[in-house]
Amino acid sequence: MSSFTTFLIGYIIFTIGLCIAAYLLHIQTQWIVVGAIMLVGIGILTATQRTKPRDR
């Protein structure tokens, strides 16, 4: 498994945990969905930046 995949899986697990916590705090579902989409996007950007080969 590549480091990109490992990073992304970890970030998705983190996002799921935050969504469950938000649900238990009775936050409206629409805001949980918006937050989850934003976190997954940030996770993809971060994983890409950390795992792409450096240009020389």
URWOKA-V383280 format. One line per field, one symbol per residue. ss: DSSP state (A for helix, B for strand, O for the rest). burial: I if it has 24 or more other ideal C-beta (glycine too) atoms within 12 Angstrom, else O. A space follows every 10 residues. Layout:
ss=???
burial=???
//
This chain:
ss=OOAAAAAAAA AAAAAAAAAA AAAAOOOOAA AAAAAAAAAA AAAAAAAAAA AOOOOO
burial=OOOOOOIIOO IOOOIOOIIO OOOOOOOOOO OOOOOIOOII OOIOOOOOOO OOOOOO
//
